């Protein structure tokens, strides 16, 4: 039997899944003989992403509560009961030494059931405004790892530890030179480069802004690498696929994120917590366009937290003046100031710090 067993739960979005995987990777380095089990929601992306990362996962029949009256809402009590029962069964079978939650619906039943059994529990909150699951779990866990200051507004102060958000390990020390990165992306290395990120599925409003202003953007004399997302690939390739050149690339998905970040001088992106943590580590001047369609509007709060310390610019989806803000982003003095300020927020070793904290909890529990 392995020396230690760790159960991790978080999902629904990459913002919950990838931190959990990064924490598991850090724990595996610290405890090479450990065994891991992830628990997610049956029909969400973690059921594919976690096995690809090399970990086992079990699925719960769970989902969130919708804002309007739906059949899914009516089924919620049954889903919750089912998930609690299965979580208890998994805990009994797996016997974890610690349980780690990174947010998302599935982590609620898992950590609640683990707390009832007296198993050491830790949650990691990525955003400046916590999700409902982590807020509900706060009183039941031993430690809450956060990425922003002043999180004692939401959580018991004595439990809060600022660690930052775990990010993918290949972004901490990018080996490529700027010229190599440009060549790998098919772009001119002598030009400044604007990287546009919409997430793996894409962001319609960001795509519309770029598409509407594409001629103006290209007239600025920069390279543009535009990641439009899988949902919008056919639409935007049909419109602008013939424009592709060594100054303009349009792609549904970026396979080599280290190269994309290394080539980029400026970034336009959503304001998910994971992306912001990456931008801080790779020190990029950014214009953030937060999605308003997320729980508690947390992306706007994330972006505002950076704007408040002059570490990024923000453009709300329905505002005018997009090109004015983009032009400001490209101004060398402001861009350098944004890079310096966002780099001060970087915490590249968050996964290792959290792994250390898990080890401390186990030791305190007599493990």
C-alpha positions as CSV (number, residue, x, y, z in Angstrom):
1,X,0.0,0.0,0.0
2,X,1.4,3.5,-0.9
3,X,2.7,5.6,1.9
4,X,0.3,8.4,1.2
5,X,-3.0,8.8,-0.6
6,X,-4.4,12.1,-1.9
7,X,-7.9,12.8,-3.1
8,X,-8.4,16.0,-5.2
9,X,-11.6,17.5,-6.5
10,X,-12.2,20.4,-8.7
11,X,-13.7,20.9,-12.1
12,X,-16.2,22.3,-14.5
13,X,-13.7,24.6,-16.1
14,X,-10.0,24.6,-16.7
15,X,-9.6,27.2,-14.0
16,X,-10.5,24.6,-11.4
17,X,-9.0,21.5,-13.2
18,X,-5.5,22.7,-14.0
19,X,-4.6,24.0,-10.5
20,X,-5.7,20.6,-9.1
21,X,-3.4,18.8,-11.6
22,X,-0.5,21.1,-10.8
23,X,-1.0,20.5,-7.1
24,X,-1.1,16.7,-7.7
25,X,2.1,17.0,-9.8
26,X,3.9,18.8,-6.9
27,X,2.7,16.3,-4.4
28,X,4.0,13.5,-6.6
29,X,7.4,15.1,-6.6
30,X,7.4,15.3,-2.8
31,X,5.8,11.9,-2.3
32,X,6.9,9.7,-5.3
33,X,5.1,6.6,-4.0
34,X,1.8,8.4,-3.3
35,X,-1.5,7.3,-4.9
36,X,-3.9,9.9,-6.3
37,X,-7.6,9.9,-7.0
38,X,-9.5,12.8,-8.6
39,X,-13.2,13.3,-8.2
40,X,-15.2,15.4,-10.7
41,X,-18.6,15.9,-12.2
42,X,-19.6,13.1,-14.6
43,X,-20.3,15.2,-17.7
44,X,-17.7,17.9,-17.4
45,X,-14.3,18.4,-19.0
46,X,-12.3,17.1,-16.1
47,X,-13.4,13.6,-17.0
48,X,-11.2,13.9,-20.1
49,X,-8.4,16.3,-19.0
50,X,-7.5,14.5,-15.8
51,X,-6.8,11.1,-17.4
52,X,-4.7,12.8,-20.1
53,X,-2.6,14.1,-17.2
54,X,-2.1,10.6,-16.0
55,X,-4.5,10.5,-13.0
56,X,-7.5,8.3,-12.2
57,X,-10.8,10.1,-11.8
58,X,-14.3,9.2,-10.5
59,X,-17.4,11.1,-11.6
60,X,-20.3,12.4,-9.4
61,X,-23.8,13.1,-10.6
62,X,-23.7,16.8,-9.7
63,X,-24.3,20.2,-11.3
64,X,-24.9,23.8,-10.1
65,X,-28.1,25.6,-9.5
66,X,-29.4,27.6,-12.5
67,X,-30.7,31.1,-12.1
68,X,-34.0,30.2,-13.6
69,X,-36.4,27.4,-12.8
70,X,-35.3,24.4,-14.8
71,X,-35.5,20.6,-14.7
72,X,-31.9,20.6,-13.6
73,X,-32.7,22.7,-10.6
74,X,-35.6,20.3,-9.6
75,X,-33.1,17.4,-9.8
76,X,-30.5,19.2,-7.7
77,X,-31.4,17.8,-4.3
78,X,-31.3,14.2,-5.7
79,X,-28.0,14.9,-7.4
80,X,-26.6,16.3,-4.2
81,X,-27.7,13.3,-2.1
82,X,-26.4,10.9,-4.8
83,X,-23.0,12.7,-4.8
84,X,-22.7,12.7,-1.0
85,X,-23.4,9.0,-0.9
86,X,-20.8,8.3,-3.6
87,X,-18.3,10.6,-2.0
88,X,-18.6,8.8,1.3
89,X,-18.2,5.5,-0.5
90,X,-15.0,6.7,-2.3
91,X,-13.5,8.0,0.9
92,X,-14.2,4.7,2.6
93,X,-12.6,2.8,-0.2
94,X,-9.6,5.1,-1.0
95,X,-8.8,6.2,2.6
96,X,-7.0,9.5,1.7
97,X,-4.6,11.1,4.1
98,X,-5.7,14.5,2.8
99,X,-8.4,15.9,0.5
100,X,-7.8,19.0,-1.7
101,X,-10.5,21.0,-3.4
102,X,-10.0,23.6,-6.1
103,X,-13.6,24.7,-6.6
104,X,-16.4,23.5,-8.8
105,X,-19.6,21.7,-7.9
106,X,-18.0,18.2,-7.3
107,X,-15.6,19.5,-4.7
108,X,-18.5,20.4,-2.4
109,X,-19.8,16.9,-1.6
110,X,-16.3,15.5,-1.5
111,X,-14.8,17.9,1.0
112,X,-18.0,18.0,3.1
113,X,-17.9,14.2,3.4
114,X,-14.2,14.2,4.2
115,X,-14.6,16.8,6.9
116,X,-17.3,14.7,8.6
117,X,-14.7,11.9,8.7
118,X,-12.0,14.1,10.2
119,X,-9.7,13.9,7.2
120,X,-7.4,16.9,6.8
121,X,-8.9,19.2,4.1
122,X,-7.5,22.1,2.1
123,X,-9.1,24.3,-0.5
124,X,-7.5,26.5,-3.1
125,X,-9.4,29.6,-4.3
126,X,-8.2,31.0,-7.5
127,X,-10.3,34.2,-7.8
128,X,-10.4,37.5,-6.0
129,X,-14.1,36.8,-5.3
130,X,-14.6,33.2,-4.2
131,X,-17.1,30.8,-5.6
132,X,-20.0,29.6,-3.6
133,X,-18.6,26.1,-3.1
134,X,-15.4,27.3,-1.4
135,X,-17.4,29.8,0.6
136,X,-19.6,27.1,1.9
137,X,-16.6,24.8,2.7
138,X,-14.6,27.4,4.5
139,X,-15.8,26.6,7.9
140,X,-15.1,22.9,7.5
141,X,-11.5,22.9,6.1
142,X,-8.2,23.4,7.9
143,X,-6.5,25.6,5.4
144,X,-7.5,28.0,2.5
145,X,-4.9,28.8,-0.1
146,X,-5.6,32.0,-2.0
147,X,-4.1,34.1,-4.8
148,X,-5.2,37.6,-3.8
149,X,-4.8,39.9,-0.8
150,X,-7.7,40.7,1.6
151,X,-9.4,37.3,1.2
152,X,-10.1,37.4,5.0
153,X,-13.2,39.3,3.9
154,X,-14.6,36.0,2.8
155,X,-12.8,33.4,4.8
156,X,-11.7,32.9,8.5
157,X,-8.4,34.9,8.7
158,X,-6.5,32.3,10.7
159,X,-7.1,29.7,7.8
160,X,-6.0,31.9,4.9
161,X,-2.6,31.5,3.3
162,X,-1.6,33.5,0.2
163,X,0.1,31.1,-2.1
164,X,-0.9,32.3,-5.6
165,X,-2.4,30.0,-8.2
166,X,-0.6,26.9,-9.5
167,X,0.3,27.2,-13.1
168,X,1.7,24.8,-15.7
169,X,5.3,24.0,-15.1
170,X,6.5,24.6,-18.7
171,X,5.8,28.4,-18.3
172,X,8.1,29.0,-15.3
173,X,11.3,28.9,-17.3
174,X,10.7,29.1,-21.1
175,X,13.8,28.0,-22.8
176,X,13.0,29.4,-26.3
177,X,14.5,32.7,-27.5
178,X,12.2,35.4,-28.8
179,X,13.4,34.7,-32.3
180,X,12.8,30.9,-32.0
181,X,9.4,31.5,-30.7
182,X,8.4,33.7,-33.6
183,X,9.7,31.3,-36.1
184,X,7.8,28.4,-34.5
185,X,4.6,30.4,-34.8
186,X,5.4,31.6,-38.4
187,X,5.7,35.3,-37.4
188,X,8.2,38.0,-38.2
189,X,10.6,38.3,-35.2
190,X,11.5,41.9,-35.9
191,X,7.9,43.1,-35.2
192,X,6.2,43.5,-31.8
193,X,3.5,40.8,-31.4
194,X,0.0,40.9,-30.0
195,X,-1.4,37.6,-28.7
196,X,-5.1,37.3,-28.4
197,X,-6.5,34.5,-26.2
198,X,-10.1,33.4,-25.9
199,X,-9.7,30.1,-24.1
200,X,-9.8,26.6,-25.7
201,X,-13.5,27.0,-26.7
202,X,-13.1,30.7,-27.6
203,X,-14.7,34.0,-26.6
204,X,-17.3,35.4,-29.0
205,X,-17.1,39.0,-27.9
206,X,-13.3,39.1,-28.1
207,X,-13.5,37.5,-31.6
208,X,-16.0,40.1,-32.7
209,X,-13.8,43.0,-31.4
210,X,-10.7,41.7,-33.2
211,X,-12.7,40.9,-36.4
212,X,-14.3,44.3,-36.4
213,X,-11.0,46.2,-36.0
214,X,-8.7,43.8,-37.8
215,X,-7.6,46.2,-40.5
216,X,-6.9,48.9,-37.9
217,X,-4.9,46.4,-35.8
218,X,-2.8,45.3,-38.7
219,X,-2.2,49.0,-39.7
220,X,-0.4,49.4,-36.4
221,X,2.6,47.5,-37.8
222,X,2.5,44.6,-35.4
223,X,2.2,40.8,-35.6
224,X,-1.1,39.4,-34.5
225,X,-1.5,35.8,-33.3
226,X,-5.3,35.3,-32.7
227,X,-6.5,32.2,-30.9
228,X,-10.3,32.2,-31.8
229,X,-11.3,28.9,-30.1
230,X,-12.7,25.6,-31.4
231,X,-16.3,26.9,-31.3
232,X,-15.6,29.7,-33.7
233,X,-12.9,28.2,-35.9
234,X,-15.0,27.6,-39.0
235,X,-16.6,31.0,-38.8
236,X,-13.5,33.1,-38.5
237,X,-11.3,31.0,-40.8
238,X,-13.9,31.5,-43.5
239,X,-13.8,35.2,-43.0
240,X,-10.1,35.8,-42.4
241,X,-8.3,32.6,-43.3
242,X,-6.9,34.0,-46.6
243,X,-5.4,36.9,-44.6
244,X,-2.8,34.6,-43.0
245,X,0.8,35.7,-43.4
246,X,4.0,36.1,-41.5
247,X,2.3,39.0,-39.7
248,X,-1.0,37.4,-39.0
249,X,-1.9,34.0,-37.7
250,X,-5.4,32.7,-36.8
251,X,-5.7,29.5,-34.9
252,X,-8.5,27.6,-33.0
253,X,-6.1,26.3,-30.4
254,X,-2.5,27.0,-29.3
255,X,-0.5,23.8,-28.9
256,X,2.6,25.5,-27.7
257,X,1.7,28.0,-25.1
258,X,5.4,28.6,-24.0
259,X,6.2,29.7,-27.5
260,X,3.1,31.9,-27.8
261,X,3.9,33.7,-24.5
262,X,7.6,34.0,-25.4
263,X,6.8,35.7,-28.7
264,X,4.1,38.0,-27.3
265,X,4.9,41.6,-26.3
266,X,1.2,42.3,-25.5
267,X,-1.8,40.1,-24.7
268,X,-5.5,40.5,-24.9
269,X,-7.4,37.9,-22.9
270,X,-10.2,37.0,-20.6
271,X,-9.6,37.5,-16.9
272,X,-9.8,33.9,-15.5
273,X,-7.6,33.5,-12.5
274,X,-5.3,30.9,-14.1
275,X,-4.6,33.1,-17.1
276,X,-3.9,36.1,-14.9
277,X,-1.4,34.0,-12.8
278,X,0.3,32.9,-16.1
279,X,0.5,36.5,-17.3
280,X,2.2,37.5,-14.1
281,X,4.8,34.8,-14.3
282,X,5.6,35.5,-18.0
283,X,5.4,39.3,-17.3
284,X,3.1,40.4,-20.1
285,X,1.4,43.8,-20.6
286,X,-2.3,42.9,-21.1
287,X,-5.7,44.3,-21.9
288,X,-8.2,42.2,-20.1
289,X,-11.8,41.7,-21.4
290,X,-13.6,39.9,-18.5
291,X,-16.5,37.6,-19.3
292,X,-19.6,38.9,-17.6
293,X,-21.2,35.4,-17.9
294,X,-19.5,33.7,-14.9
295,X,-20.5,33.2,-11.3
296,X,-20.5,36.4,-9.2
297,X,-18.9,38.2,-12.2
298,X,-15.6,37.1,-10.7
299,X,-13.6,37.8,-13.9
300,X,-14.4,41.5,-13.6
301,X,-13.3,41.5,-10.0
302,X,-10.1,39.6,-10.9
303,X,-9.3,42.2,-13.6
304,X,-10.2,45.1,-11.4
305,X,-7.7,43.8,-8.8
306,X,-4.9,44.1,-11.4
307,X,-6.1,47.5,-12.7
308,X,-6.1,48.8,-9.1
309,X,-2.4,48.2,-8.8
310,X,-1.6,49.4,-12.4
311,X,-0.8,45.9,-13.5
312,X,-3.2,45.6,-16.5
313,X,-5.8,47.5,-18.5
314,X,-9.4,46.5,-18.7
315,X,-12.1,46.8,-21.4
316,X,-15.6,45.7,-20.6
317,X,-17.4,43.9,-23.3
318,X,-20.1,46.6,-24.0
319,X,-17.9,49.6,-23.7
320,X,-16.8,51.8,-26.5
321,X,-13.1,52.8,-27.1
322,X,-11.5,49.4,-27.6
323,X,-9.0,50.7,-30.1
324,X,-8.1,53.6,-27.8
325,X,-7.2,51.1,-25.1
326,X,-5.3,48.8,-27.4
327,X,-3.3,51.7,-28.7
328,X,-2.5,52.7,-25.1
329,X,-1.4,49.2,-24.4
330,X,1.1,49.4,-27.2
331,X,2.7,52.6,-25.9
332,X,6.2,51.5,-24.7
333,X,6.2,53.5,-21.4
334,X,2.9,52.2,-20.3
335,X,3.6,48.6,-21.5
336,X,6.8,48.5,-19.5
337,X,5.0,49.8,-16.4
338,X,2.3,47.1,-16.7
339,X,5.0,44.4,-17.1
340,X,6.9,45.6,-14.1
341,X,3.8,45.8,-11.9
342,X,2.2,42.4,-12.9
343,X,5.6,40.7,-12.4
344,X,5.5,41.7,-8.8
345,X,2.3,39.6,-8.4
346,X,3.9,36.4,-9.8
347,X,4.1,33.4,-7.5
348,X,5.6,30.7,-9.7
349,X,6.0,28.1,-6.9
350,X,2.4,28.1,-5.7
351,X,2.0,24.4,-6.4
352,X,5.0,23.5,-4.2
353,X,3.9,25.9,-1.4
354,X,0.5,24.2,-1.4
355,X,2.1,20.8,-1.4
356,X,4.2,21.8,1.6
357,X,1.0,22.9,3.3
358,X,-0.7,19.6,2.6
359,X,2.3,17.8,4.1
360,X,2.1,20.0,7.2
361,X,-1.6,19.2,7.6
362,X,-0.9,15.5,7.4
363,X,1.9,15.8,10.0
364,X,-0.4,17.8,12.4
365,X,-3.0,15.1,12.0
366,X,-0.5,12.5,13.0
367,X,0.2,11.1,9.5
